[in-house]
Amino acid sequence: MKSQLTLKKTLLTIMFALASALVFAQGTGKISGTVTDAKTGETLIGVSVKISGTNKGVGTDVEGKYVLGGLASGKYLIEVSYISYATKKIAEVEVTSGAVTTLNVSLEESSSQTLNQVVITGNYKQESVNSLLLQQKNSARISSGISAELIKRSPDRNTSEVLKRVSGASIQNNKFVVIRGLADRYNTSMLNNSLLPSTEPDKKAFSFDIIPANLIDNLVIHKTASPDLPGDFAGGIVQVITKDVPDQDFLNFTTSFGYNTQSTFKDFLGNSRGKYDYLSFTDGSRNLPSTFPGSFQEYNPLSTSQKAQLSKQLSNPYAEKTYTALPSQNHQISYGKRIDFKNGGSLGSVVSLSYRNGQNINPVQRNDYQNDFRDVYYDYDDSQYVFNTSVGVLANITYKKGKSKLSFKNLFNNVFDETYTDRTGFNTNIDANLRFNNSDLTKKTIYNTQLEGDHQFGKADQKLNWNVSYSLINRTQPDLRSIYYRQIGGPNSDTYNVVDRNSRRFYSSLKEDNFSGQVNYSLPFNFLSKKSTFKTGLLSMYKTRDFDARIFNYLFNSSGSASMDDYLLSLPKGSIFAPENINATGGFILSDFTSNTDSYQAQTLLNSGYLMLDNKLGEKSRLVWGARIENYYQNIDYTDLSGTARSFDQTFTDILPSINYTYAITDKSNFRASVSRTVSRPELRELAPFAFYDFVAQTSTLGNPKLERGTINNADLRYEIYPKAGETLTFSVFYKDFNNAIEQTLDEGGTPERRQINFTNVGEASSYGVELDFRKRLDVIDGLFFRDLTAFANASYIKSKVQLSSLGLDARPLQGQSPYLINAGLQYANDKSGVSVTALYNRIGERIALVGNSLIPNIWENSRNVIDFQISKKLIKNRAELKLNIGDVLNQKSIFYLNMDDKNGYNPNIDKQYTSTRFGTNFTLGFNYNFSLGK
């Protein structure tokens, strides 16, 4: 509590010190934006943007961006001109002192027909949205996106919340993306131009909630492949572009506090907290002592008395404490600085520091079954107390001059995630009630650094961009501990004795290093009198991982007296493993049952290259085609149970062709067709022969070093209409053919107390579906209210099938594939009043979580309806904003169930509930203030 209060005081002190120290320059404003080709969507470099009738102007940089600064308040006529393009004049561009007016411009190529100058007036905040839709319309591939301006207008705080608004995407567990109903395995993440490593060691997933929303320049989901994109995906590639050179200096402070209906101010159970838990760091007290033997080979040969002395070195952390669950907290400070040099160069930096803490109580009911699943085997009532703290830093610095840009970008996130489980219930194996507690702390650190450059050169406007990056992931589980008591003396007895073999302590550490580099070159040329582009590039990524674990349980040594033994075994958890009860006789010692397979080393190497042509075929057709070749090497080194060193190596070389065809039916509509081949590769955890037993879920997960990569053939058709700025309507159909898809399967030899989860390649699978997306302003309805109202929705319906006839089983859906996905919402945004109200609805269809077999039914995840409300109000001359978010209003149960009739949809009268939980409704009140430092 002291750490938390100290942090609060520090944040408040910083905020008020900065507020009191700042002196704002309110005399001038700026106009900034991007200039693009109206037909291709490409950014134009060296375009003249000036105040009409004056010499005051600038040229667009290597990204097609410009900033006109030092402008007095008022309205201006802006003139935009470029060789071989029609000049455009834009009237009534209003500049406000201390602010930046966004004006994105698209230019038409000149032709034999004289193009008149165009005067554009309107709402310039929508111009950014319009430019993103133009980018989508002219994209080489099927994609969906969201702009910085639209993000600014929403109450979203981080990237995971932003992703909920993108067509065909949804968010699982508030941080993992689901695209076209396909879960994490089939999606890839990129930060700027670099592939992101997984933040989760057990699966391919990136936790998008660690990137602040206000530092996103734009976000795009690529749903079809092209040669210049990585080939490891089937659902989509999420590309997040962060800001680098701000339009003007800024300092932004955001704070929010949240109330959860089933958690906040309730009793919150757990063990003692460390000194730095509230700061997302550990104080070392949970680690194995440095003087403790470093391996089971050193510990196990020791005598019982020696083991007892060493066992006393470990603290007795099992005592349960009762805290009060505090409101959730989310605080962020962001600072941006821009320096314009006399030589025309610009230096920009963006730095953000964020802090979050949440304390949630989740009631969970767990069941498993016996006798052909007719009878209950166990029936548990769990209360899970989840304490989560994270600290994040984003730091970007960029230098731009003329046709070159250099950037150094960094992302750091530290996560402290502890779940304390308090369980009661009945277990058939012991034929008695039990009491069980488990404390699982996971400490994760991710650091990503990138150095990248963009350059244009030569008379043909050749482009070269490159990127080198390094990512570090550290994950530790210091002292994952459980303690297990069984009832003695019948169902009405109050006596519980500890079960020593089920009272365990687990330690693990994982370190992963990722090195990557890539370079891309493009050369414009004329083909059939139309502008075309040749593009080629290389990418290399090397990954290493080291994993090590130690597993202990307590072993009771009898005192020789039955009454003394009963006394020792029935001691409460706060004292039973105290030093005075750790003895070679009449007490407990630690038994080390770590095995050789509880550590492994792994590495992968990806080398790829591509050739791509982007051809304009007449006025309306565009063909982007080519091929990518990817050579992938994977290796797992470990020692098997016999002590023999093992090494599994596999190399795959794949040629991945793709064709994207676009036909511009009108200036506002397109027809698209795409065919491609992509892959799905196993994650390192899926390859590792390490078996991790989850005492809470009572499952054991075992990797498979013989897994092969899967291949996917993809086909897409799409019709899209862009009626006007901020509006879109698209209809898509798609088909995917999977070969060697990787699935999580239940082993036939598992029991209710140890469900064995394996990773397996399945032979053939397919999925096909339709996707509808629209965004429409309702100003067609009479009334001032409807002018500011926007409706948006996207829905997908997918049918998938895994062929199992060779195994004598019926076909079933692909594991992790939802049959449908629905996102819908209404947003009211009135610029004059500064009021914004948003209602959001989300539903992901039921899907297979774990694949069963001839003895065990498939375990499915049921669908649930999620409704969110967001209300915000601009204050203090639009510098501040007050936001109220209400999340998961319905608070419906999240249910996993054994599907007894193989029908889609949960039927409580037939299907068997496996787990059930609720997360509560969240009320979050936030305040944001922007200290404009613009000059």
Disulfide bonds with the S-S distance in Angstrom:
none
